[in-house]
Amino acid sequence: MQNRKTIAIILITAVVVAIGVIYFLFFNKERTNWEQHYREQSKDPYGTSVLYGLLQQRAGTLQNVDSDYLLFINKHVAKDTNTNIVLVNRYAFLSD
């Protein structure tokens, strides 16, 4: 009788531990956002918070261009200014 009781306690404990491990490994994690959004404050895999921080430390002032960056490039190239342009996107879409 004592042997069956011990086996039952061990079996119940093993099931509870197994359920806890499965929950911890598969259901207790924050989901990673793999969407390609390139947001400057996002720390997701496609976020650019690290790049933005490094550029801000190096350059000091940054100007975000979210709309038509080709007009921005033409404006600054026409002035012959000393400007660096960093494009972060899936494609650059540049031409001659």
C-alpha atoms as a printed R data frame, in Angstrom:
   type eleno elety resid chain resno      x      y       z
1  ATOM     1    CA   MET     A     1  0.000  0.000   0.000
2  ATOM     2    CA   GLN     A     2  2.811  2.383   0.912
3  ATOM     3    CA   ASN     A     3  4.565  1.590  -2.379
4  ATOM     4    CA   ARG     A     4  1.491  2.518  -4.490
5  ATOM     5    CA   LYS     A     5  1.037  5.749  -2.566
6  ATOM     6    CA   THR     A     6  4.675  6.720  -3.171
7  ATOM     7    CA   ILE     A     7  4.397  5.925  -6.893
8  ATOM     8    CA   ALA     A     8  1.200  8.002  -7.154
9  ATOM     9    CA   ILE     A     9  2.839 10.999  -5.444
10 ATOM    10    CA   ILE     A    10  5.893 10.746  -7.703
11 ATOM    11    CA   LEU     A    11  3.673 10.427 -10.795
12 ATOM    12    CA   ILE     A    12  1.524 13.432  -9.836
13 ATOM    13    CA   THR     A    13  4.627 15.486  -9.074
14 ATOM    14    CA   ALA     A    14  6.182 14.530 -12.423
15 ATOM    15    CA   VAL     A    15  3.008 15.524 -14.303
16 ATOM    16    CA   VAL     A    16  2.824 18.879 -12.496
17 ATOM    17    CA   VAL     A    17  6.508 19.567 -13.203
18 ATOM    18    CA   ALA     A    18  6.081 18.559 -16.868
19 ATOM    19    CA   ILE     A    19  3.093 20.897 -17.261
20 ATOM    20    CA   GLY     A    20  5.074 23.701 -15.612
21 ATOM    21    CA   VAL     A    21  8.063 23.169 -17.913
22 ATOM    22    CA   ILE     A    22  5.856 23.081 -21.015
23 ATOM    23    CA   TYR     A    23  4.111 26.277 -19.936
24 ATOM    24    CA   PHE     A    24  7.399 28.019 -19.193
25 ATOM    25    CA   LEU     A    25  9.018 26.987 -22.494
26 ATOM    26    CA   PHE     A    26  6.140 27.627 -24.883
27 ATOM    27    CA   PHE     A    27  3.539 29.957 -23.383
28 ATOM    28    CA   ASN     A    28  5.379 32.302 -21.013
29 ATOM    29    CA   LYS     A    29  7.423 34.228 -23.590
30 ATOM    30    CA   GLU     A    30  6.907 37.589 -25.176
31 ATOM    31    CA   ARG     A    31  6.323 37.198 -28.865
32 ATOM    32    CA   THR     A    32  8.979 38.632 -31.171
33 ATOM    33    CA   ASN     A    33  7.650 40.997 -33.810
34 ATOM    34    CA   TRP     A    34  9.290 40.005 -37.107
35 ATOM    35    CA   GLU     A    35  7.411 42.633 -39.127
36 ATOM    36    CA   GLN     A    36  9.739 44.765 -41.266
37 ATOM    37    CA   HIS     A    37  8.805 48.218 -39.988
38 ATOM    38    CA   TYR     A    38 12.226 49.883 -39.367
39 ATOM    39    CA   ARG     A    39 10.918 52.176 -36.607
40 ATOM    40    CA   GLU     A    40 13.588 54.232 -34.880
41 ATOM    41    CA   GLN     A    41 12.463 53.514 -31.299
42 ATOM    42    CA   SER     A    42 11.681 49.821 -31.789
43 ATOM    43    CA   LYS     A    43 13.939 47.152 -30.303
44 ATOM    44    CA   ASP     A    44 12.426 44.422 -32.471
45 ATOM    45    CA   PRO     A    45 14.718 42.560 -34.895
46 ATOM    46    CA   TYR     A    46 13.850 45.014 -37.695
47 ATOM    47    CA   GLY     A    47 13.753 48.051 -35.436
48 ATOM    48    CA   THR     A    48 16.521 50.612 -35.786
49 ATOM    49    CA   SER     A    49 16.935 51.857 -32.220
50 ATOM    50    CA   VAL     A    50 20.586 50.783 -32.017
51 ATOM    51    CA   LEU     A    51 21.461 52.294 -35.399
52 ATOM    52    CA   TYR     A    52 19.577 55.490 -34.565
53 ATOM    53    CA   GLY     A    53 21.360 55.813 -31.216
54 ATOM    54    CA   LEU     A    54 24.790 55.276 -32.751
55 ATOM    55    CA   LEU     A    55 24.133 57.787 -35.531
56 ATOM    56    CA   GLN     A    56 22.836 60.332 -33.042
57 ATOM    57    CA   GLN     A    57 25.963 59.968 -30.903
58 ATOM    58    CA   ARG     A    58 28.212 60.336 -33.931
59 ATOM    59    CA   ALA     A    59 26.413 63.068 -35.870
60 ATOM    60    CA   GLY     A    60 24.626 64.946 -33.120
61 ATOM    61    CA   THR     A    61 21.631 66.053 -35.171
62 ATOM    62    CA   LEU     A    62 19.503 63.791 -37.302
63 ATOM    63    CA   GLN     A    63 16.619 64.589 -39.580
64 ATOM    64    CA   ASN     A    64 14.042 61.887 -40.252
65 ATOM    65    CA   VAL     A    65 12.501 61.800 -43.695
66 ATOM    66    CA   ASP     A    66  9.492 59.513 -43.782
67 ATOM    67    CA   SER     A    67  7.708 60.722 -46.894
68 ATOM    68    CA   ASP     A    68  9.547 61.310 -50.167
69 ATOM    69    CA   TYR     A    69 13.236 60.880 -49.585
70 ATOM    70    CA   LEU     A    70 14.120 61.386 -53.270
71 ATOM    71    CA   LEU     A    71 13.003 65.025 -53.019
72 ATOM    72    CA   PHE     A    72 15.076 65.355 -49.858
73 ATOM    73    CA   ILE     A    73 18.135 63.935 -51.648
74 ATOM    74    CA   ASN     A    74 17.676 66.206 -54.656
75 ATOM    75    CA   LYS     A    75 17.277 69.237 -52.385
76 ATOM    76    CA   HIS     A    76 20.501 68.591 -50.501
77 ATOM    77    CA   VAL     A    77 22.511 67.508 -53.547
78 ATOM    78    CA   ALA     A    78 21.438 70.663 -55.378
79 ATOM    79    CA   LYS     A    79 22.793 72.805 -52.518
80 ATOM    80    CA   ASP     A    80 26.092 70.897 -52.580
81 ATOM    81    CA   THR     A    81 25.932 70.499 -48.819
82 ATOM    82    CA   ASN     A    82 28.032 68.227 -46.706
83 ATOM    83    CA   THR     A    83 25.229 65.773 -45.945
84 ATOM    84    CA   ASN     A    84 25.272 62.051 -45.294
85 ATOM    85    CA   ILE     A    85 22.112 60.146 -46.049
86 ATOM    86    CA   VAL     A    86 21.395 56.756 -44.498
87 ATOM    87    CA   LEU     A    87 18.500 54.849 -46.027
88 ATOM    88    CA   VAL     A    88 17.015 52.063 -43.944
89 ATOM    89    CA   ASN     A    89 14.418 50.164 -45.877
90 ATOM    90    CA   ARG     A    90 13.891 46.926 -47.704
91 ATOM    91    CA   TYR     A    91 15.103 48.498 -50.979
92 ATOM    92    CA   ALA     A    92 16.844 51.786 -51.775
93 ATOM    93    CA   PHE     A    93 14.988 52.506 -55.063
94 ATOM    94    CA   LEU     A    94 17.810 54.725 -56.326
95 ATOM    95    CA   SER     A    95 18.678 55.529 -59.910
96 ATOM    96    CA   ASP     A    96 21.293 57.653 -61.690
